[in-house]
Structures are given as C-alpha cells and as structure tokens.
Amino acid sequence: MKVLLVDDDSIHLLILRKIFEKSNDEVVVAHNGKEALQYLEVDPFFHIIMTDIMMPVMDGVEFLEHLKESSQTCRIPTIGFTAGDVEYFREKCNDGFDSLVPKPMDFYDLYRLAKLTAGRQF
C-alpha cells in the first residue's frame, strides 16, 4: 500500500511511518498541505492519505479542498486527525474525510483504520 502522511509533528510522522513500513508499505511524508500537494502533482497514485488538520502553511481543511477539486486525487481515501473539535471540522469539511479521528490517538488503531479504509477502494 502507498501512503501519504501529512503532519507538522515530526514525532507523529516518525511513529506512523515506522508502523506502516513494518508492513512493507511505501510511505511518503509531508509537513503541511502545500508540501503534500507538491508530491501529488508529481505522483497522484496513493492508496490513502492521512493528514493532520491544524498545520502551518496549508492546513488540512484547505488541503482537503484541493484534493477534492482535482480529478486525479478526488477519489483517494483521506483520513483526518485533529486535537480540535471533531464535529466542527466534520461540518466545515462537509464530511469530505472518509474518517476524522480525535487526538490523542492510538497509532495502531489509526493504522488499522487506514488499512480498512484503503481496502474498500480495491
């Protein structure tokens, strides 16, 4: 499985990357939505995208809007996670995320959710 992880928290990225790589998944990391979009312009073929909501430069809400506007990325399953109000972001994003997870989160539960969500697309 090919995964795009987007988060400004380097510790979260490191933990998630290690979990996915243990299963031989291919992982690409970005530190904000703008950086993630640059990766997607070069290679839009990911099985799943996992993104934090609150990030500098480009947050997860704006990033999701760009994903849904592009015919190449609009169907990629996307999981959001936030320390903010999950219901607020769910409404703000018009349920655009396949799942929205509150922080703090269990990284192994998030991994299992990603596998299940991506598996629905095959």
N, C-alpha and C positions, 0 to 999 in steps of 0.2 A: 504494500500500500504506500502511496506517496502522500505525504502530509506537509501542509504549510502551517507552521506555528507562528503566531504574531503576538508579541507581548513586549512591553518595555522593561519587564522584570527579568533580568538575566538568570536569576535563580530558578524561576518558574520554567524558563526556556530550557535550561540545563536538565532539570528533573524530567520534564516531558520528553525531551529529546532522547535521554538515556532509556526511558521506558519503551519508547517506540523502536529505538534501534536494537533493543534486546530481542525484538520480534522480527528483526531484519527489515523493518520498514524504512523507506527513504524519507528523510526529514530535511526540510528547508526552513530556516528561521529568519524572521524579520522583526525589527524592533519597533515598528509602527506601521500604520496602514499604508502610508506613502511608499515605504520600502517594499512592502508586500506587493503592492500594485506593480512596482518595477519588476519584480520577479515574475509576476503573472503575465506581463507584456511579453517577456521572453519565452516563457513556458506556462501556458494556462492549463496544463493537464495534471491536476491534483485530484486525489480521491476524496480528500476532505481538507477543510480549512478550519483552524481553531484560533480564535482571536480574543484578546482582552478587549474590553470596551473603552476603558479610560486610559488613554495613552497620549503622549505629546505628538506634535507634528500633524498626525491624522488619527483621530480616534476610531474605535471600532464601528460606530454608527455611520460615520462618513465612509469608511472603508466598505461596509456592507452595501451602502447605496451605490458605490462604484461597481461592486461585484454584480449586483442585480441589473445594472444598466448595460452590461456587456453580454453579448450573445455567447461569448467564449467562456464566461465564468458564472453566468446566472444560475446554472444547474449544479454547481459544485456544492455539496452539503457543507453547511457552515455552523459551527458551534461557537457561541459567545460565552465569555465568563466575565463577571464583574463583582467588585466589592460594593457597588452601588445598589440601588433599588431595582431588583429584577423585574418587577411588574411595570415600573416606569419605563425601563428600556424595552421591554416586550411591546408595550403600546407605542413607544416612539419609533420602533423599527417595524411596526405593522406585522409582527410575527415573522419577520424576514429571516430570523435564525431558525435552523432546524431544532436547536436546543439552546437554552440560555441557562447557565449554571452560576449559582452564587459562590463567591469566595467567602471564607476559605473553602477550598475544595480538596477532595481526596483525589490525588493524581491518578491512582489506579482505577478509580471509578470513572474519571474523565477519559482515560484510555479505553476502557470497555465501552463507554458511550460512543466514542469516536469509531471504534470497530463496528458497533451495531449500526450506527448512522451511515457510515460509508458502505456497509454491506447491503443496505437497502437499495443502493444505486446499481448493483451488479445484476 
